[in-house]
Amino acid sequence: MKKTLLVSLVLLSGIILTACGQDNQTDDTTKNLPLTDCQKAVNKYLEWADKSGKWDEVKKWDNIVVDYIWRLDDGSVFDTSIKSIAEECGVYNENRNYTEWLSFQAQAGQMVKWFDDGVIWMKVWQTKTVQFWPEEWYGQYDKSLVVTAPISDFGDVSQFSEWDTVYLWMGYPAKIIKITDKEITLDMNHELAGKDLIFDITIKSIN
């Protein structure tokens, strides 16, 4: 259920205007941790994947079908069209048809440019890993978008708790990271801000 937190327009404007500086530091503490079952499943998939492919190559305007694994730089899987990996990585969606994969027209503006560019000249059954930096998607994590305000500036907050995602005025999303009887602290960064995004793409067919 979508949760809406009432906040004055004046306060929200002030919050948005504070986003004038960026912190480009990233957390490397997860890089030396043991592999999870999810990461092992991804590695096994990539180990057996065909890196060269065969048959036709993807060209502009081709209608293609792909499988993909969308990973983050900490090794976790954010989304995937592969059912077995979705189940192993805790992102399985029972309402999704995992036999449909992902279909789109290459370089027709239906996908983000970097994904679109990545599939050009790939062959059927070829698997390629493409990595994008934060600046190419959701930007660096911005500490100035973590703000604390008096709870009196908001409406009724009794239904909310820490780590809830809420929607402010005009649907602006934020995550509650701390709430007390006097103050509320909100993080208005996108959940993927500051993260490298990694896509493992397999061409299933070209139509």
C-alpha positions as CSV (number, residue, x, y, z in Angstrom):
1,M,0.0,0.0,0.0
2,K,1.4,3.4,-1.0
3,K,1.9,5.6,2.1
4,T,1.7,9.3,1.9
5,L,3.2,11.6,4.5
6,L,1.8,15.2,4.6
7,V,4.4,17.9,4.7
8,S,4.2,21.6,4.0
9,L,5.2,22.8,0.6
10,V,7.6,25.3,2.2
11,L,9.4,22.6,4.1
12,L,9.6,20.3,1.0
13,S,11.0,23.1,-1.1
14,G,13.6,23.8,1.5
15,I,14.6,20.1,1.6
16,I,15.0,19.9,-2.2
17,L,17.0,23.1,-2.3
18,T,19.6,21.8,0.1
19,A,20.7,19.2,-2.5
20,C,23.7,21.3,-3.5
21,G,26.6,19.1,-2.6
22,Q,27.4,15.4,-3.4
23,D,29.4,12.9,-1.4
24,N,31.1,10.4,-3.8
25,Q,32.4,8.0,-1.1
26,T,31.2,4.5,-1.4
27,D,31.2,1.6,1.1
28,D,33.7,-1.2,0.3
29,T,33.1,-3.3,3.4
30,T,31.1,-6.0,1.5
31,K,33.8,-6.8,-1.1
32,N,35.7,-9.3,1.0
33,L,32.7,-11.2,2.4
34,P,32.1,-14.9,1.6
35,L,29.9,-15.5,-1.4
36,T,26.2,-15.9,-0.8
37,D,24.1,-18.7,-2.4
38,C,22.7,-16.0,-4.6
39,Q,26.2,-15.0,-5.8
40,K,27.1,-18.6,-6.4
41,A,24.0,-19.1,-8.5
42,V,24.9,-16.1,-10.6
43,N,28.5,-17.2,-11.0
44,K,27.4,-20.6,-12.1
45,Y,25.0,-19.2,-14.7
46,L,27.8,-16.9,-16.1
47,E,30.3,-19.7,-16.0
48,W,28.1,-21.8,-18.3
49,A,26.9,-18.9,-20.5
50,D,27.9,-18.7,-24.1
51,K,30.2,-15.6,-24.4
52,S,30.5,-15.8,-28.2
53,G,27.0,-16.6,-29.4
54,K,26.0,-17.8,-32.9
55,W,23.7,-17.1,-35.7
56,D,22.5,-13.6,-36.3
57,E,23.7,-10.4,-34.8
58,V,21.5,-7.7,-33.2
59,K,21.1,-4.6,-35.4
60,K,19.2,-1.4,-35.0
61,W,15.4,-1.8,-35.2
62,D,15.6,-5.6,-34.6
63,N,12.9,-7.0,-32.3
64,I,14.8,-9.0,-29.7
65,V,14.1,-11.1,-26.7
66,V,16.6,-11.2,-23.9
67,D,17.2,-12.7,-20.5
68,Y,18.9,-10.5,-17.9
69,I,20.3,-10.4,-14.4
70,W,20.4,-7.0,-12.8
71,R,23.1,-7.0,-10.1
72,L,24.4,-4.3,-7.8
73,D,28.1,-3.7,-6.9
74,D,27.7,-5.4,-3.6
75,G,26.9,-8.7,-5.4
76,S,23.2,-8.7,-4.7
77,V,20.6,-9.2,-7.4
78,F,18.1,-6.4,-7.8
79,D,16.0,-8.0,-10.5
80,T,16.2,-10.8,-13.1
81,S,14.1,-12.5,-15.7
82,I,15.6,-15.9,-14.8
83,K,13.3,-17.8,-12.5
84,S,15.9,-20.0,-10.7
85,I,18.1,-17.1,-9.9
86,A,15.1,-15.0,-8.8
87,E,14.2,-17.8,-6.3
88,E,17.8,-18.2,-5.1
89,C,18.3,-14.5,-4.7
90,G,15.0,-13.6,-2.9
91,V,13.5,-11.5,-5.7
92,Y,11.0,-14.0,-7.1
93,N,7.7,-12.5,-8.0
94,E,4.8,-15.0,-8.1
95,N,2.8,-12.6,-10.3
96,R,5.5,-12.6,-13.0
97,N,5.6,-14.9,-16.0
98,Y,9.3,-16.0,-16.2
99,T,8.8,-17.6,-19.6
100,E,8.2,-14.3,-21.3
101,W,11.7,-12.9,-20.8
102,L,12.1,-9.3,-21.9
103,S,11.3,-8.1,-25.5
104,F,12.0,-4.8,-27.1
105,Q,13.1,-3.1,-30.4
106,A,16.8,-2.4,-30.4
107,Q,17.7,1.3,-30.3
108,A,14.1,2.4,-30.7
109,G,14.1,4.3,-27.4
110,Q,12.2,1.6,-25.5
111,M,15.2,1.0,-23.2
112,V,17.7,3.2,-21.5
113,K,20.4,4.2,-24.0
114,W,23.3,2.3,-22.3
115,F,21.3,-1.0,-22.2
116,D,20.2,-0.4,-25.8
117,D,23.8,0.2,-27.0
118,G,25.0,-2.9,-25.1
119,V,23.0,-5.3,-27.2
120,I,24.0,-4.1,-30.6
121,W,26.0,-6.7,-32.5
122,M,25.4,-9.3,-29.9
123,K,24.6,-12.8,-31.3
124,V,21.8,-15.1,-30.4
125,W,22.6,-17.0,-27.2
126,Q,25.6,-14.7,-26.5
127,T,25.9,-13.4,-22.9
128,K,27.5,-10.1,-22.2
129,T,28.1,-8.2,-18.9
130,V,27.6,-4.5,-19.0
131,Q,28.3,-2.2,-16.1
132,F,27.0,1.3,-15.5
133,W,28.4,4.0,-13.1
134,P,26.0,5.8,-10.7
135,E,26.2,9.0,-12.8
136,E,24.7,7.1,-15.7
137,W,21.6,6.1,-13.8
138,Y,20.6,7.4,-10.4
139,G,23.6,9.6,-9.4
140,Q,25.9,9.5,-6.5
141,Y,24.5,9.2,-3.0
142,D,23.9,12.8,-1.7
143,K,24.1,13.2,2.1
144,S,22.4,16.6,1.8
145,L,19.2,14.7,0.9
146,V,19.1,13.2,4.4
147,V,17.2,15.7,6.4
148,T,15.8,16.0,9.9
149,A,12.8,18.2,10.6
150,P,10.4,18.8,13.5
151,I,7.6,16.2,13.6
152,S,5.2,19.1,14.0
153,D,5.8,20.1,10.4
154,F,4.1,16.9,9.3
155,G,0.6,15.5,9.5
156,D,-0.4,12.4,11.4
157,V,2.7,10.0,11.6
158,S,1.2,7.4,13.9
159,Q,0.9,4.9,11.0
160,F,4.6,5.1,10.0
161,S,7.7,3.5,11.3
162,E,11.5,3.5,10.6
163,W,12.5,2.2,7.1
164,D,9.0,2.8,5.7
165,T,9.0,4.3,2.2
166,V,6.7,7.2,2.1
167,Y,5.6,9.7,-0.5
168,L,5.7,13.4,0.2
169,W,4.0,16.3,-1.6
170,M,3.5,15.6,-5.3
171,G,4.5,12.0,-4.8
172,Y,8.2,12.7,-3.9
173,P,9.6,9.5,-2.4
174,A,11.6,9.2,0.8
175,K,12.6,6.6,3.4
176,I,12.1,7.2,7.1
177,I,15.4,6.4,8.7
178,K,14.6,7.7,12.2
179,I,11.5,8.9,14.0
180,T,11.1,10.2,17.5
181,D,8.4,12.0,19.4
182,K,10.0,15.3,18.3
183,E,11.8,14.8,15.0
184,I,11.7,12.7,11.8
185,T,14.7,12.0,9.6
186,L,14.1,11.3,5.9
187,D,16.4,10.0,3.2
188,M,15.3,11.2,-0.2
189,N,18.0,9.6,-2.2
190,H,16.9,6.9,-4.7
191,E,17.4,3.5,-3.3
192,L,20.0,2.8,-6.1
193,A,21.8,6.1,-5.7
194,G,25.6,5.7,-5.5
195,K,25.5,2.1,-6.7
196,D,27.1,0.6,-9.8
197,L,24.5,-1.3,-11.8
198,I,25.6,-4.5,-13.6
199,F,23.5,-6.3,-16.2
200,D,24.2,-9.8,-17.5
201,I,22.3,-9.9,-20.8
202,T,21.6,-13.0,-22.9
203,I,20.1,-12.7,-26.4
204,K,17.4,-15.3,-26.7
205,S,16.1,-14.5,-30.2
206,I,16.0,-12.0,-32.9
207,N,12.7,-11.5,-34.8
